[in-house]
Amino acid sequence: MTTREILIAANEAKSALALADTAKKNELLAAMAESLLRHTDDILAANAADMAAARGTVSDVMLDRLMLNAGRIEGMAEGIRQAAALPDPAGRLLRRVERPNGIVIDRVSVPMGVIAIIYESRPNVTSDAAALALKSGSACVLRGGKEAWRTCNAIVTALRDGIRETGLPETLVSLVEDTTRESARELMTANGLVDLLIPRGGAGLIRACVENATVPFIQTGTGICHVYVDSAGF
């Protein structure tokens, strides 16, 4: 599917989740976690192929980020369960104002709609991002790095199997098939199809969003932090 077709499918699916109550969303996340574990062998096979292709082309640090094992997949499943245990952010009363004429005005949190997330070659982000988006009541479209595409695709396949078990549309979670920069630009400019864009990566990705995005997006930091403790502080 093209990136646009994926976004259209996500928009068609989003209302089913937006109307779901907390219990249904938690059921959905629990099913996704269990399905992820059932697909461990498939995910590890895809990851082995990604690792083989990446060796010699990326740093050892990137290889470690890319690598999955059974323990890491269990941790990903646990992360989904932890998302299920979070308070439901949708439907919360944020503010209430009563006007002198008796009219009551409520500010209530609602799902965003479709959240697009661009991230680099860290396959665990795939399940983390999907879980948090769905917990908030929003569909998500994921665009990972090319080095991890096979792994991310296997993870999304597992998550979708879990989603189908609950009777909700599997297109609530999608992975962009195109890993070129063009697909990232498509997400940045998909007005009317992307309600929020979250770039999770280095300074170049953040700068590209600042310069090119026409959809609402979160300008995150570049992820590098330094702490210096002087000896006098001890």
Salt bridges, closest charged atoms under 4 A:
GLU27 OE1 - LYS24 NZ 3.59
GLU34 OE2 - ARG81 NH2 3.67
ASP50 OD1 - ARG150 NH1 2.83
ASP64 OD1 - ARG72 NH2 3.27
GLU74 OE2 - ARG81 NH1 3.32
GLU78 OE1 - ARG81 NH1 3.00
ASP88 OD1 - LYS25 NZ 2.90
ASP106 OD1 - ARG96 NE 2.59
ASP161 OD2 - HIS39 NE2 2.75
ASP161 OD1 - ARG164 NH2 1.99
GLU165 OE2 - ARG38 NH2 2.49
GLU170 OE2 - ARG160 NH1 3.39
GLU170 OE1 - ARG164 NH1 2.18
GLU182 OE1 - ARG185 NH2 3.18
ASP195 OD2 - LYS14 NZ 3.69
